Amino acid sequence: MALAGRAPGPRDGPSLRTELLFNLAFLAASALLLAVLSAALVPLLRQTGVGLVLLGGLVVADLAIFIAFGRYLVARLVTGPMDALVEATQAVADGQLARRAPPGGTREFDRLAASVNRMTERLLDAQGLLIRAEKLASVGRLAAGVAHEVGNPLAAVGNYVEVLRRRGADPDLVAAIERETARIDSIVRSLLDYARPRGAQRDPLDVAALVDGAVALLDAQGALRGVGVSVGAEPSLPVVRGDRSGLEQVFVNLLLNALDATGAGGRIAVRTAATRLGEGLAGEANGAAAPRHLADVPDGTPAVAVVIEDNGPGVPVELRERVFDPFFTTKAPGRGTGLGLAIVQRIVHDHGGRIDVGAGALGGAAFTVTLPAEAS
C-alpha cells in the first residue's frame, strides 16, 4: 500500500536548447535556399531592371522572414513563458495565494515554474506554521491563566457540595451539582493539558505499533463495537522519536473523533506509511496530493504519515482551519468541549510534526499526522 508518491514534476516537454537549435537550423536552411535562388537569378541581371527588382525582393523577403520568425520563436520559447512566470509571482505577491506558475512549454522553463511553485508553497506553508505556532503559544498562556483562576473556586464548590451532603440536602440535587462540577473539572484539566509544555522523555518509537495499540485499547473498551475499522501499515517504517503516551493520546483522540462522526455502522480506515517531506499524500477523494512541509526541516527528509479517515459527513472546506481552534466544535451542545483536536495539534506540534484535515477516500474527513523520522 503506497501512501505517498513523488510530487508531480515538470512534464516531459521538449528542451529549450533543442527547440532553438532546430528552429535556427530551419532558418539557416531557408537562408541557403534563398541564396541558391538568388544565384540562379544572376543571369537575369543582364536584363535591364528586372533582375535587380527580383534580387531586391528576395533580400527583403529573406529579412522579413528572419525577423518575423525570429520574433515568433523568441516570444514562444523565451519571453512568453517568462512573462507568464512573472505574472504568476506578482499575483501571489498581490494576495492571490492559490495562483501558481504555469508550465513553460520546454523542460527548462517547466523546471523553473515547478521550482517557483515549490518555493511559493514552502513559504506559504511556513507562514501558516508560524501563525499556528503563535496561536498555540498565545492560547496556551490564556488557557493556563483561565485554568488557574477557575480551579480555585471550583475546589471551593466541591467543598460546599460535601457540606450540603452532610446536612442532608436533596441527593438528586447534590448529584446534579457534582456531575456539572465534574464537567467543569474535566474542561479545566483539558485546558491544562493544552497549555502545559511537554518536556517528556523522547524515545525511538514504532508509529505503526502505537496506532495498533490505540485501536486495541478502544476495541477492548467496546468503543469500536458496530464500527468497521481497517488498519494497514507499510513494512519497515522509519523510526520516530517522541513521547509514547502523548502520541497514543493523539491517535486515540482522532479515532474517537472519527467514531463520533460515523456512529454505529460506520467505517474507519487507518493507514500508516513512509513518506518524504515535500511530497504529495495520496488518498484524498478529490485526488489532490498536497505537499507537506515542516518548519526548519528540509524537503526530502524521511517522515511517517498516519491517515485516519471515516465515512462521516466530513469537514467543510471553510471550517478546516478552525477545527483545531480551542473550543471550536461542530458537535451538538453538551457532546464536546472543542479541546480534543486543539490538544492533538499541540502534541503533534511539540513533536515537530503537523496535522492536516481534508477529504478522505471513504467520503468523510481524513486527518493526516506527519512526523519527521529520526535521523539515522
Buried (B, 14 or more C-beta within 10 A) or exposed (E): EEBBEEBEEBEEBBEBEEBBEEBEEEBEEBEEEBEEBBEEBEEEEEEEEEBEEBBEEBEEEBEEBBEEBEEEBEEBBBEBBEEBBEEBBEBBEEEEEEBBBBBBBBBBBBBBBBEBBBEBBBEBBBEBBEEBEEBBEEBBEBBBEBBEEBBEEBEEBBEEBEEBBEEEEEEEEBEEBBEEBEEBBEBBEBBBBBBEEBEEEBEEBBBBEBBBBBBEBBBEEEBBEEBEBEBBBBEEBBBBBBBBEBBBBBBBBBBBBBBBBBEEEBBBBBBBBBBBBBBBBBBBBEEEBBBBBBBEBEBEBBBBBBBBBBBBEBBEEEEBBBBBBBEBBBEEEEEBBBBBBBBBBBBBBBBBBBBBBBBBBBBBBBBBBBBBBBEE
